[in-house]
């Protein structure tokens, strides 16, 4: 769990555009359709889509104490962020970034921890460790 302080309620407009690791992802414009074509992958569905669906389902069905993000809040924030901050991304990339954004804004994970985890994934992919 992150050391970031949890926040209650909706994601404020000031929080919507200030998450640096997510802004870097948008700037790189490495959406699945482009990356799949570059690497000769024919599957139109990103390999991480089932993990994203599972994470959303787990959050929606969470019955372990205080809800991190209710179904209604998650969907409302997803819709809002997908239509504004992440409007230039296709689905499901915009959904993935909207969820990450909501979790950072609520203090579930801090920006620094998110950046570290993203860097670790990138390193594994670039070194081929993800294939083993």
C-alpha positions in Angstrom: 0.0 0.0 0.0 1.2 3.5 -0.8 2.2 6.1 1.8 0.1 8.7 0.0 -2.8 10.1 2.1 -6.2 8.8 1.1 -8.7 11.3 -0.2 -12.5 11.0 -0.2 -15.0 12.0 -2.8 -14.7 12.8 -6.4 -11.4 13.6 -8.2 -11.1 17.4 -8.3 -10.3 19.2 -11.5 -6.9 20.2 -10.1 -6.0 16.5 -9.6 -7.1 15.6 -13.1 -4.1 17.0 -15.0 -1.2 16.7 -12.5 -0.2 13.0 -12.4 3.2 13.1 -14.1 3.6 9.3 -14.8 0.3 9.2 -16.6 1.0 12.4 -18.5 4.2 10.8 -19.7 2.3 7.8 -21.0 0.0 10.1 -22.9 2.9 12.0 -24.4 4.6 8.8 -25.6 1.4 7.9 -27.5 2.2 4.2 -27.3 -1.3 2.9 -27.7 -1.9 -0.8 -28.3 -3.0 -0.6 -31.9 0.2 1.3 -32.9 2.5 -0.9 -30.7 0.9 -4.1 -32.0 1.4 -3.1 -35.6 5.0 -2.1 -34.9 5.8 -5.5 -33.4 3.7 -7.6 -35.8 1.0 -8.6 -33.2 -2.3 -9.4 -34.8 -4.5 -9.5 -31.6 -6.6 -6.3 -31.4 -7.0 -6.7 -27.7 -4.2 -5.6 -25.4 -2.8 -8.4 -23.3 -3.4 -6.3 -20.1 -7.1 -5.8 -20.9 -8.2 -8.8 -18.8 -6.1 -7.6 -15.9 -7.8 -4.2 -16.2 -11.2 -5.8 -16.3 -10.3 -7.9 -13.3 -9.1 -4.9 -11.3 -12.3 -3.0 -12.0 -14.4 -6.0 -11.1 -12.5 -6.5 -7.8 -13.0 -2.8 -7.0 -16.7 -3.0 -7.9 -17.2 -6.1 -5.8 -15.0 -5.2 -2.9 -16.6 -6.1 0.4 -13.4 -5.8 2.5 -14.0 -2.8 4.8 -14.1 0.7 3.4 -14.6 0.9 -0.4 -11.6 2.2 -2.2 -13.7 3.3 -5.2 -17.3 2.3 -5.6 -18.7 1.2 -8.9 -20.6 4.4 -9.4 -17.7 6.6 -8.4 -15.3 4.6 -10.6 -17.6 4.7 -13.6 -18.3 8.5 -13.2 -14.6 9.3 -12.8 -13.7 7.0 -15.7 -16.3 8.7 -17.9 -15.2 12.2 -16.9 -11.5 11.6 -17.2 -11.9 9.6 -20.5 -13.8 12.5 -22.0 -11.3 15.2 -20.7 -7.8 14.4 -19.6 -7.5 11.2 -21.6 -9.8 12.1 -24.5 -7.0 11.7 -27.1 -6.4 8.0 -26.1 -8.5 5.2 -27.5 -10.4 2.7 -25.4 -9.2 0.7 -23.4 -6.1 2.9 -22.8 -8.2 5.8 -21.6 -10.0 3.4 -19.2 -6.7 2.2 -17.8 -5.3 5.6 -17.3 -8.5 6.9 -15.8 -8.5 4.1 -13.2 -4.8 4.7 -12.4 -5.6 8.4 -12.1 -8.5 7.8 -9.7 -6.4 5.5 -7.5 -3.5 8.1 -7.3 -6.0 10.9 -6.6 -7.5 8.9 -3.8 -4.1 8.1 -2.3 -4.3 4.3 -3.0 -0.9 4.6 -4.7 1.4 7.6 -4.8 2.8 9.1 -8.0 6.4 8.1 -7.0 5.3 4.5 -6.4 3.4 4.4 -9.7 6.4 5.8 -11.6 8.6 3.1 -10.0 6.2 0.3 -10.9 5.9 1.6 -14.5 9.7 1.8 -14.8 10.0 -1.7 -13.5 7.5 -3.0 -16.1 9.2 -1.0 -18.9 12.6 -2.5 -17.9 11.2 -6.1 -17.9 9.7 -5.5 -21.3 12.9 -3.9 -22.8 15.2 -6.7 -21.4 12.9 -9.5 -22.4 12.3 -10.6 -18.8 8.5 -10.4 -19.3 8.7 -13.3 -21.8 10.2 -15.8 -19.2 
